[in-house]
Amino acid sequence: MFENLSERLERSFKVLKGQGQITEINVAETMKDVRKALLEADVNFKVAKDFCNRVKAEAMGQNVINSVEPRQLMVKIVHDELAKFMGGEQAPFNVDGNPAVILMSGLQGSGKTTFSGKLANRLKEGKKKKPLLAACDVYRPAAIEQLKTVGQAIGVPVYSEPESKDPVAIALHAIDEAKKTGCDVVIVDTAGRLAVDEEMMKEIKNIKDAIKPNETLFVVDSMTGQDAVNTAKAFNDRLDFDGVVLTKLDGDTRGGAAVSIRAVVNKPIKFVGTGEKMGEIDAFNPNGMADRILGMGDIVSFVDRMQQQYDENEAKKIEKKIRENKFDFNDFRNQINQIKKMGNLKSLASMIPGVGKAIKDIDINDDAFKGIEAIIDSMTPYEREHPEIMNGSRRKRIAAGSGTRIDEVNRLLKQFDQTRKMMHAVTTKNPMKMMRGMRRR
């Protein structure tokens, strides 16, 4: 995402390359290009104009010290102003309560149902919550079945009343069900509606008044660009929601809604959906998003994504096995599954500073682990637990069973053995002592 905007901004900064100082002329020329880049990314015209004026004023008030190039300083100023426009700091998300209630609102097709599942999965895996999904879309055919399918995929219960046409009653009954079953978060998935539909807007307002949610979220498809901002404003005028969710941010190289929406609506973006998988959801971090827009990666979101899949008890078991040099292919297979849950591999890699630009034109297939998984799955349970027994005949059988070549099996076994030895050495020796020893060599 943001690839076109990143490239345009980078070209804009080239005006200052090699120049010894910031002047009104070169700043004006740079900001002209920056404004064009923002408008092409579907950023609101007024927002783009205000943004450029603020950057220009900030740049002209700066004294460039000898160790900093004007281009470097301009990148920093643009970064900081982008972060400010998008909210400055990560907005809090309130899930305190017994149960906490989260109300979803938005247009039809914006991705509310899928996002409800993603949020439930995030709260379950990362916050150790026990969520309940409430099916309150009583209009769309198969809406209840879709939510049940999502709930089943992530192991979260779904409350529904297929015969009822009263979403207010269903939401209230779902909260009662949560109290009875010990669920501590209720996520209320509602029908999509247009801001111009008076009856439907009254309905969502009635649901909100009845259930008094901790959080009311407006879910919007970021690929609608400027329309996303206009729709958010119309909904906020009627519903006064607490925050915005941008879905499908992975499919839009423009991404202007992320820059515009906070400035126009004055409500924080709380989450972004970055793919189709249940794990592809990030808490919105303005600084991290500014990093991504400027092609600097987003290590905060990368760590956040990792923490959602992190199981402390499992990690302790793995560490114990590594210390005892008993880390086996079952453990390795589990680690691959954890990485796959984090989402699209190219998207993950692009969050690492410096990597995004390097892999821009490289296709990283989500099936990258397929060959490794096939090899491990072709091993017997005993072989997975005892990698050291792999002789020539076993390797040939595994290659034939996995549809791979013998050299691929040999390479995986060699890499696994080296990795296991390295992990064992790191966990059993003093890292500082090891580093001192390496320096002496």
PEWOTA-V502345 format. One record per helix or strand. SS is the DSSP state (@ for helix, = for strand). FROM is the first residue (numbers start at 1). LEN is the number of residues. If there is no record, write none. Layout:
BEGIN
ss=SS from=FROM len=LEN
ss=SS from=FROM len=LEN
END
This chain:
BEGIN
ss=@ from=3 len=14
ss=@ from=24 len=17
ss=@ from=45 len=16
ss=@ from=70 len=16
ss== from=100 len=7
ss=@ from=112 len=15
ss== from=131 len=6
ss=@ from=143 len=12
ss== from=157 len=3
ss=@ from=167 len=15
ss== from=185 len=6
ss=@ from=198 len=14
ss== from=215 len=7
ss=@ from=222 len=3
ss=@ from=226 len=14
ss== from=243 len=5
ss=@ from=249 len=3
ss=@ from=256 len=10
ss== from=269 len=5
ss== from=281 len=3
ss=@ from=286 len=8
ss=@ from=299 len=10
ss=@ from=312 len=12
ss=@ from=329 len=13
ss=@ from=345 len=6
ss=@ from=355 len=4
ss=@ from=370 len=8
ss=@ from=381 len=5
ss=@ from=387 len=3
ss=@ from=392 len=11
ss=@ from=406 len=23
ss=@ from=431 len=10
END
